[in-house]
Amino acid sequence: MTSVSSAPPEVAENIMRLQAYVPGKPAEEVQRELGIASIVKLASNENPLGPSPKAQEAVRLLLSRMNIYPDGSAHELRTALAKSLDVDPACLVFGNGSDDIIHLLGVTFLEPGDTVLQSDPSFVRYEAAAILNQVECVEVTCTPSWECDLDAMMAKMDASTRLVFLANPNNPTGTAIKSAELQRFVEALPQRVILVLDEAYYEYARDFDWYPNAVKWVNEGRNVVILRTFSKAYGLAGLRVGYGIMRPEVAQWLERTREPFNVNMLAQAAAVAALNDTEFLALTLNTNRQGLAMIGDALVALGLEYVPSYGNFLFINVGFDGKTAAEMLLKMGVIVRYSPHFKGPTWIRVTVGTADENERFLESLKEVLAAVAKG
Ligand SMILES: Cc1ncc(COP(=O)(O)O)c(C=O)c1O
C-alpha cells in the first residue's frame, strides 16, 4: 500500500508571512449563523442603493453571450473612459477590481532590495503586494488626527523606494490629502519612485475644490498611477472592475503581466452603462452626503469621536474595545468592520448605508453603549 503524505507542501518564507484577506462577513453568513432575518451590512464600503439600473440592464442583455471570451483589451470601456477622463486610451489598464492592479504593480515593478512605502493605517493590500514580491513595506504612522503625514513619508524615502501608496481618500480613516500638499509631494519625488494614488473613493470627494486633479500629473509625464474602481460609487463590487490611469510608458509593462481576460464581459458592459448612469451616481452621492451628516450628528449627540470623512464610511472611536463593539453589533445583525490593522484598538469603520440602515446602526450602537456602561 502506498502511503499518502499529510504534510502540507512547503512554501517560501514570504508566502508564509502573507495573511489571507479577511473580507467583511457576507450578510447571508450572519443570517445563517444567528438566525436573524434582517441583516444590515455596513462593513465593506459597498453602495447601499445596489447596482445602477442601467448596469443591470446591460448585464441582462449579455447573458446569452457568456460562451464568448471577453474583449481582452476592454475596447468599449477603454474608449468610454478615455473620453470621459480626457486621456489617451493607452493610459488605461483594467483590472479584476483595483485590487488586481495593486497586485500587478507589485509583480511588475518590485525587485529584490526595493521597498514599498505607505501611510499607516491604510488599505491592507499594499503590504500584501510587498510581501508577495519579497520586499519590505515601510509604514509611516499618520498624524494624531489620522491624516497622512507626507513630510514624514518623504523623509523615509531612499534609493530603495520603488512604490509609494497613498489612498486618497484613505481607507479606513476617510481623510483626504489636499491638492497643494500633494503637488509639493509629487514634485519632490525621486526619479525611481512610482507614486500610486489609490482613488477608490474618488467620486465621493471629487467635488471639493481642493481635491487633487491627479490626471494632470499623469498627462505631465510623471510616474504617477491613479487607481479607480467601479466597486464603490458605481455599485459594481460583485462584478470586479477597476482601472489604473498612468502614462502609456508605464501601462505597457502592466499589459505584459496582466491576465489576458482579467475583466469579464459582464463587468465591462456594466461599467460602460454605469459610467453613463449619471442619475444613479448623483443619487448615490446625495444619499452618502445625507448619511454622513445623519451619522455624524448622532455621534456628536452620543459624545463619540469620529474622523470627518470624504468617503462612504466613517471611522469611529467607540471608547472601548473595537473588536468587542463589532462583535456585539454583529449579534444584533449589524455588520461593521474592526481590524487590528486600523491601529486604533477602540475604533471601528462603518459604511454609510441607506437612511434606514444608518438608523438601525445608530439604534444598535446606542444599545451596545448602554450595555457596556452598565458593565
Ligand atoms: C482604498 C481601497 N483601494 C482599493 C480597494 C479595492 O477595490 P476593488 O478591488 O473592489 O476595486 C478598496 C476596497 O475596499 C479600497 O478601500
The ligand as a Gaussian input file, in Angstrom:
#p B3LYP/6-31G(d) Opt

LIG

0 1
 C       -8.563000      52.174000      -0.737000
 C       -9.059000      50.993000      -1.490000
 N       -8.407000      50.612000      -2.589000
 C       -8.818000      49.564000      -3.305000
 C       -9.914000      48.817000      -2.928000
 C      -10.268000      47.632000      -3.749000
 O      -11.400000      47.836000      -4.500000
 P      -11.801000      46.910000      -5.696000
 O      -10.784000      45.814000      -5.818000
 O      -13.146000      46.383000      -5.369000
 O      -11.787000      47.787000      -6.907000
 C      -10.629000      49.168000      -1.783000
 C      -11.781000      48.379000      -1.356000
 O      -12.277000      48.469000      -0.273000
 C      -10.181000      50.286000      -1.040000
 O      -10.808000      50.669000       0.070000

